Amino acid sequence: MKNFLQLLQREIRLFFSNPVMPTLYIGGPVLFGLLFGFIYVDGKLNNLPVVVVDLDNSPASNRFIDILTDIDAVDVQRVYYENTETSQLLMGEEFHGAILIPERFEADLLQGRHPEINTYINNANLIPAGYISRSVYAAAGALNTSLAVEGLKKNKVPGSLAAGQYEAFKVNTFRLFNPASNYSVFVWPSFLGIIMQSVILVVLAISFASEFENHTFANLISLSSGSVFTVMFSKLIPYWILAVLLLGVYAVYFHLFRQTLPDKIGPVFLVFLVFVVTISFQGIIAGLLFKNQLQALQFLIILSMPAYVSSGFSWPFEQDGAAAKLYGGAFPYMSFVNGFRILFIEDGTLADIKDYIQMQFILLLIYGSISGILLKVNIMKIAPPAI
């Protein structure tokens, strides 16, 4: 036990003696967490700048513009009354959308000719494009309903009956699990997984690779009496404790940025802990394979970036191709982010994510075994089997 405590102290000294490691492991998640919160503080887009080209300039077109102005997601910054090149208006980031109201808009409405309002959206960024599209449809739907009801009233139909005759049926949409369509709620599990995976992989790889670069691995083996478990867990435990503390920091961020903490803390903590342990073993493997901090870092960057893309963190995992699914499933990030999202957003239970939990434990056993075998091989190279 005394030797083990000495090894823990040794790892803590190694951690703080290398300025890169505390900067990555502590500074990275703390600063990125703050940055994330300030970026997604509202969780939805508001006041997206749009321009309206009103070639009719009639009471009906002005009414449509007024309805559009009342929608929070868009901000009608300019109204032109003559034709303008829409592609030039949308070039860059000045305007996200242009709405073109045709000539004789009101006259065609009165004559039942069904005029068309054309909306041009800068689809370079799909998120604001989606907000603008929904806003224009909402404004058009409101104006359509209002005009239809007014037409029935002019034909001496009472107001209550007019609304009923216009709507043959209603469609009710219920938004479950994220009713406010808050983007920060959706992206939070992905962000947490990406940051923790990045820093833990890199720091554990650096920790083991630095032992070879500094020629201190033999000293580590001597202090641990050549025990694989002693070496491994004396290096892992300080980082696991720090990971739990960082999770506590993120809990503070939830309150700071007015987010709701998950109701079921126990299952969330379990999923997080298994994820941290598994990626720790991956970091050990990289450090033992390359024995060079820079090479291990380059390897992890190349290996892990495609894992983010194929994990289902934004694009649904079930829509991936077979090769992408195979690759994404080989990393614990996929099972973590999808399982954590069910617990966090959908208020699920461990039973709801049992497949993801099983996958996490399978990966833990695989990467734990590989890291143990590699460590044993390197110990045997330093010390004879008699140890």
C-alpha positions as CSV (number, residue, x, y, z in Angstrom):
1,M,0.0,0.0,0.0
2,K,2.9,2.4,0.9
3,N,4.4,1.8,-2.6
4,F,1.1,2.3,-4.3
5,L,0.6,5.7,-2.5
6,Q,4.2,6.7,-3.5
7,L,3.3,5.8,-7.1
8,L,0.1,7.9,-6.9
9,Q,2.2,10.8,-5.6
10,R,4.7,10.2,-8.4
11,E,2.0,10.4,-11.1
12,I,0.6,13.6,-9.6
13,R,4.1,15.2,-9.7
14,L,4.5,14.0,-13.3
15,F,1.1,15.5,-14.2
16,F,1.9,18.9,-12.8
17,S,5.6,18.9,-14.0
18,N,4.4,18.8,-17.6
19,P,2.5,22.0,-18.3
20,V,0.7,20.5,-21.3
21,M,-1.1,17.9,-19.1
22,P,-2.9,20.1,-16.6
23,T,-3.7,22.6,-19.3
24,L,-5.4,19.9,-21.4
25,Y,-7.0,17.9,-18.6
26,I,-8.2,20.8,-16.4
27,G,-8.0,24.0,-18.4
28,G,-9.5,22.5,-21.6
29,P,-12.8,21.1,-20.2
30,V,-13.3,24.1,-17.9
31,L,-12.7,26.8,-20.5
32,F,-14.5,24.9,-23.3
33,G,-17.4,24.4,-21.0
34,L,-17.7,28.1,-20.4
35,L,-17.3,28.8,-24.1
36,F,-20.0,26.2,-24.9
37,G,-22.4,27.8,-22.4
38,F,-21.9,31.3,-23.7
39,I,-22.3,30.2,-27.3
40,Y,-25.5,28.2,-26.7
41,V,-26.8,30.3,-23.8
42,D,-30.2,30.8,-25.5
43,G,-30.4,27.4,-27.0
44,K,-32.2,28.7,-30.1
45,L,-31.6,31.2,-32.8
46,N,-33.4,34.6,-32.7
47,N,-33.4,37.7,-34.8
48,L,-31.9,36.1,-37.9
49,P,-31.6,38.9,-40.5
50,V,-33.8,38.6,-43.6
51,V,-34.7,41.0,-46.3
52,V,-38.1,41.3,-48.0
53,V,-38.5,42.4,-51.7
54,D,-42.1,43.7,-51.9
55,L,-43.0,44.3,-55.5
56,D,-46.7,44.9,-54.6
57,N,-46.5,47.3,-51.7
58,S,-50.2,46.7,-50.9
59,P,-52.1,46.3,-47.6
60,A,-52.0,42.5,-48.0
61,S,-48.2,42.4,-48.6
62,N,-47.6,44.8,-45.7
63,R,-49.8,42.6,-43.5
64,F,-47.6,39.6,-44.4
65,I,-44.5,41.6,-43.5
66,D,-46.0,42.6,-40.2
67,I,-46.8,39.0,-39.3
68,L,-43.3,37.9,-40.2
69,T,-41.8,40.7,-38.1
70,D,-43.7,39.4,-35.0
71,I,-41.9,36.1,-35.3
72,D,-38.9,36.0,-32.9
73,A,-36.7,33.8,-35.1
74,V,-36.4,36.4,-37.9
75,D,-35.6,40.1,-38.1
76,V,-36.8,41.9,-41.2
77,Q,-34.0,44.3,-41.5
78,R,-34.8,45.8,-44.9
79,V,-37.7,46.0,-47.3
80,Y,-37.1,46.8,-51.0
81,Y,-39.9,47.9,-53.3
82,E,-38.1,47.1,-56.5
83,N,-36.5,43.9,-57.9
84,T,-33.1,43.1,-56.4
85,E,-30.6,40.3,-57.2
86,T,-31.4,37.9,-54.4
87,S,-28.2,35.9,-54.7
88,Q,-26.2,39.0,-54.0
89,L,-28.3,39.8,-51.0
90,L,-27.6,36.3,-49.6
91,M,-23.9,36.2,-50.3
92,G,-21.9,36.2,-47.1
93,E,-23.7,36.5,-43.8
94,E,-25.5,39.8,-44.0
95,F,-28.9,38.2,-44.7
96,H,-29.9,34.5,-44.2
97,G,-33.0,34.7,-46.3
98,A,-34.8,36.9,-48.9
99,I,-38.6,36.8,-49.3
100,L,-40.0,38.0,-52.7
101,I,-43.6,39.2,-52.8
102,P,-44.8,39.4,-56.4
103,E,-46.5,42.2,-58.2
104,R,-50.3,42.2,-58.1
105,F,-50.1,40.0,-54.9
106,E,-53.2,41.6,-53.4
107,A,-55.1,41.8,-56.7
108,D,-54.5,38.1,-57.4
109,L,-55.7,37.2,-53.8
110,L,-58.9,39.1,-54.3
111,Q,-59.5,37.3,-57.7
112,G,-58.7,33.9,-56.3
113,R,-55.6,33.4,-58.5
114,H,-53.4,31.9,-55.7
115,P,-50.2,34.1,-56.0
116,E,-46.9,32.7,-54.8
117,I,-44.5,34.1,-52.4
118,N,-40.9,32.9,-53.2
119,T,-38.4,32.5,-50.4
120,Y,-34.7,32.3,-51.1
121,I,-32.7,30.8,-48.2
122,N,-28.9,30.7,-47.8
123,N,-28.6,27.0,-47.2
124,A,-24.9,27.1,-46.6
125,N,-25.7,26.7,-42.9
126,L,-28.7,24.3,-42.4
127,I,-29.6,25.5,-38.9
128,P,-30.5,29.1,-39.6
129,A,-32.0,28.0,-42.9
130,G,-34.4,25.7,-41.1
131,Y,-35.5,28.4,-38.7
132,I,-36.2,30.9,-41.5
133,S,-38.1,28.3,-43.6
134,R,-40.3,27.5,-40.6
135,S,-40.9,31.2,-39.9
136,V,-41.9,32.0,-43.4
137,Y,-44.3,29.0,-43.5
138,A,-45.8,30.1,-40.1
139,A,-46.3,33.7,-41.4
140,A,-47.9,32.4,-44.7
141,G,-50.1,30.0,-42.8
142,A,-51.3,32.8,-40.5
143,L,-52.1,35.1,-43.4
144,N,-53.8,32.3,-45.3
145,T,-56.0,31.5,-42.4
146,S,-56.9,35.1,-41.7
147,L,-57.8,35.8,-45.3
148,A,-59.9,32.7,-45.7
149,V,-61.9,33.4,-42.5
150,E,-62.4,37.0,-43.6
151,G,-63.7,35.8,-47.0
152,L,-66.2,33.6,-45.3
153,K,-67.3,36.4,-43.0
154,K,-68.0,38.6,-46.1
155,N,-70.3,35.9,-47.3
156,K,-72.4,36.4,-44.1
157,V,-70.9,33.3,-42.4
158,P,-70.7,33.9,-38.6
159,G,-67.1,34.1,-37.2
160,S,-67.3,30.9,-35.2
161,L,-68.7,29.0,-38.2
162,A,-66.2,30.6,-40.6
163,A,-63.3,29.2,-38.6
164,G,-64.9,25.8,-38.5
165,Q,-65.6,25.8,-42.3
166,Y,-62.1,26.8,-43.2
167,E,-60.5,24.1,-41.0
168,A,-61.8,20.7,-42.1
169,F,-59.5,19.1,-39.6
170,K,-56.7,20.1,-37.2
171,V,-53.2,18.8,-36.9
172,N,-51.7,18.8,-33.4
173,T,-47.9,18.5,-33.0
174,F,-46.5,17.6,-29.6
175,R,-42.7,18.1,-29.2
176,L,-41.5,15.5,-26.7
177,F,-38.3,15.4,-24.6
178,N,-37.1,18.9,-25.8
179,P,-40.3,20.8,-26.3
180,A,-38.5,24.2,-26.5
181,S,-36.3,22.9,-29.3
182,N,-33.3,24.0,-27.3
183,Y,-30.2,23.3,-29.3
184,S,-27.9,23.3,-26.3
185,V,-30.0,20.5,-24.7
186,F,-29.5,18.4,-27.9
187,V,-25.7,19.1,-28.3
188,W,-24.7,18.9,-24.6
189,P,-24.1,15.1,-24.4
190,S,-22.1,15.3,-27.6
191,F,-20.0,18.1,-26.3
192,L,-19.3,16.4,-23.0
193,G,-18.3,13.2,-24.7
194,I,-16.0,14.9,-27.2
195,I,-14.2,17.0,-24.6
196,M,-13.7,14.2,-22.1
197,Q,-12.6,11.7,-24.7
198,S,-10.1,14.2,-26.2
199,V,-8.4,15.2,-23.0
200,I,-8.4,11.7,-21.4
201,L,-7.0,10.0,-24.5
202,V,-4.3,12.6,-24.9
203,V,-3.2,12.9,-21.3
204,L,-3.0,9.1,-20.6
205,A,-1.0,8.6,-23.9
206,I,1.3,11.5,-22.9
207,S,1.7,10.0,-19.4
208,F,2.9,6.6,-20.6
209,A,4.9,7.9,-23.6
210,S,6.8,10.4,-21.4
211,E,8.0,7.5,-19.2
212,F,9.8,6.1,-22.3
213,E,11.0,9.5,-23.6
214,N,12.4,10.4,-20.2
215,H,13.8,6.9,-19.6
216,T,11.9,6.6,-16.3
217,F,9.8,3.5,-17.2
218,A,12.4,1.2,-15.6
219,N,12.1,3.2,-12.4
220,L,8.3,2.9,-12.5
221,I,8.6,-0.9,-12.9
222,S,11.0,-1.1,-10.0
223,L,8.7,0.9,-7.7
224,S,5.8,-1.3,-8.7
225,S,7.6,-4.6,-8.4
226,G,6.7,-5.3,-12.0
227,S,3.0,-5.5,-11.3
228,V,0.8,-4.7,-14.3
229,F,-2.2,-3.7,-12.1
230,T,0.0,-1.5,-9.8
231,V,1.5,0.4,-12.7
232,M,-1.8,0.8,-14.5
233,F,-4.0,1.8,-11.6
234,S,-1.4,4.1,-10.0
235,K,-1.5,6.1,-13.2
236,L,-5.2,5.9,-13.8
237,I,-6.7,6.7,-10.4
238,P,-5.6,10.4,-10.3
239,Y,-7.2,11.0,-13.7
240,W,-10.4,9.2,-12.8
241,I,-10.7,11.4,-9.7
242,L,-10.1,14.5,-11.7
243,A,-12.7,13.4,-14.3
244,V,-15.3,13.1,-11.5
245,L,-14.4,16.6,-10.3
246,L,-14.7,17.9,-13.8
247,L,-18.2,16.3,-14.0
248,G,-19.0,18.4,-10.9
249,V,-17.8,21.5,-12.6
250,Y,-20.1,20.8,-15.5
251,A,-23.0,20.4,-13.0
252,V,-22.2,23.9,-11.9
253,Y,-22.3,25.0,-15.5
254,F,-25.8,23.6,-15.8
255,H,-27.0,26.0,-13.1
256,L,-24.9,28.9,-14.5
257,F,-26.5,28.6,-17.9
258,R,-30.0,27.8,-16.7
259,Q,-30.0,24.1,-17.8
260,T,-31.9,21.4,-16.0
261,L,-29.8,18.6,-14.4
262,P,-30.8,15.0,-15.2
263,D,-33.2,13.5,-12.7
264,K,-31.5,10.2,-12.6
265,I,-27.9,11.1,-11.4
266,G,-27.0,7.5,-10.6
267,P,-27.4,6.1,-14.2
268,V,-25.7,9.2,-15.7
269,F,-22.7,8.8,-13.4
270,L,-22.5,5.1,-14.2
271,V,-22.5,5.7,-18.0
272,F,-20.0,8.5,-17.6
273,L,-17.7,6.4,-15.4
274,V,-17.6,3.4,-17.8
275,F,-16.9,5.8,-20.6
276,V,-14.0,7.4,-18.8
277,V,-12.5,4.1,-17.8
278,T,-12.7,2.7,-21.4
279,I,-11.1,5.7,-23.1
280,S,-8.4,5.7,-20.4
281,F,-7.4,2.2,-21.6
282,Q,-7.4,3.5,-25.2
283,G,-5.0,6.3,-24.2
284,I,-2.7,3.8,-22.5
285,I,-2.6,1.7,-25.7
286,A,-1.6,4.7,-27.8
287,G,1.2,5.7,-25.3
288,L,2.6,2.1,-25.1
289,L,2.4,1.6,-28.9
290,F,4.3,4.8,-29.9
291,K,6.3,5.7,-26.8
292,N,6.6,9.2,-28.2
293,Q,4.3,12.0,-27.1
294,L,4.0,13.7,-30.5
295,Q,3.4,10.5,-32.4
296,A,0.8,9.3,-29.9
297,L,-1.0,12.6,-30.2
298,Q,-1.0,12.6,-34.0
299,F,-2.3,9.0,-34.0
300,L,-5.1,9.8,-31.6
301,I,-6.2,12.9,-33.6
302,I,-6.3,10.9,-36.9
303,L,-8.1,7.9,-35.2
304,S,-10.6,9.8,-33.1
305,M,-11.9,12.5,-35.5
306,P,-13.7,10.1,-37.8
307,A,-15.2,8.5,-34.7
308,Y,-16.9,11.7,-33.8
309,V,-18.5,11.9,-37.3
310,S,-19.7,8.3,-37.4
311,S,-20.9,8.2,-33.7
312,G,-24.4,9.7,-34.2
313,F,-23.5,12.9,-32.3
314,S,-25.5,14.9,-34.9
315,W,-26.3,12.7,-37.9
316,P,-28.4,9.7,-36.6
317,F,-26.2,6.7,-36.1
318,E,-28.8,4.3,-37.7
319,Q,-28.5,6.3,-40.9
320,D,-24.7,5.7,-41.2
321,G,-23.4,3.2,-43.8
322,A,-22.3,-0.2,-42.7
323,A,-18.6,0.7,-42.7
324,A,-19.2,3.9,-40.7
325,K,-21.3,2.0,-38.2
326,L,-18.6,-0.6,-37.8
327,Y,-16.0,2.1,-37.2
328,G,-18.1,4.2,-34.9
329,G,-19.1,1.2,-32.8
330,A,-15.4,0.4,-32.2
331,F,-15.2,3.6,-30.0
332,P,-16.9,4.1,-26.7
333,Y,-18.0,7.6,-27.7
334,M,-20.8,6.2,-29.9
335,S,-22.4,4.2,-27.1
336,F,-21.8,7.0,-24.6
337,V,-23.3,9.8,-26.5
338,N,-26.4,7.9,-27.7
339,G,-27.0,6.3,-24.2
340,F,-26.3,9.6,-22.4
341,R,-28.7,11.4,-24.7
342,I,-31.5,9.0,-23.8
343,L,-30.9,9.5,-20.1
344,F,-30.4,13.2,-20.3
345,I,-33.0,14.4,-22.8
346,E,-35.6,11.6,-22.8
347,D,-35.4,10.9,-19.1
348,G,-34.7,7.3,-19.8
349,T,-33.5,4.5,-17.4
350,L,-30.6,2.0,-17.6
351,A,-33.1,-0.5,-19.0
352,D,-33.8,1.8,-21.9
353,I,-30.1,1.9,-22.8
354,K,-29.1,-1.7,-22.0
355,D,-27.7,-2.3,-25.5
356,Y,-25.5,0.7,-25.2
357,I,-24.4,-0.3,-21.7
358,Q,-23.5,-3.8,-22.9
359,M,-21.5,-2.3,-25.8
360,Q,-19.6,0.0,-23.4
361,F,-18.7,-3.0,-21.1
362,I,-17.6,-5.1,-24.1
363,L,-15.3,-2.3,-25.3
364,L,-14.0,-1.8,-21.7
365,L,-13.0,-5.5,-21.5
366,I,-11.4,-5.4,-25.0
367,Y,-9.4,-2.2,-24.5
368,G,-8.6,-3.1,-20.9
369,S,-7.2,-6.5,-22.0
370,I,-5.2,-5.0,-24.8
371,S,-3.7,-2.3,-22.6
372,G,-2.8,-4.9,-19.9
373,I,-1.1,-7.2,-22.5
374,L,0.9,-4.4,-24.0
375,L,1.9,-3.2,-20.5
376,K,3.0,-6.7,-19.5
377,V,5.0,-7.0,-22.7
378,N,6.8,-3.8,-22.0
379,I,7.5,-4.7,-18.4
380,M,9.0,-8.0,-19.5
381,K,11.3,-6.1,-21.9
382,I,12.6,-4.0,-18.9
383,A,12.6,-6.7,-16.2
384,P,13.3,-10.4,-16.5
385,P,10.4,-12.8,-15.8
386,A,11.9,-13.6,-12.4
387,I,10.4,-10.3,-11.0
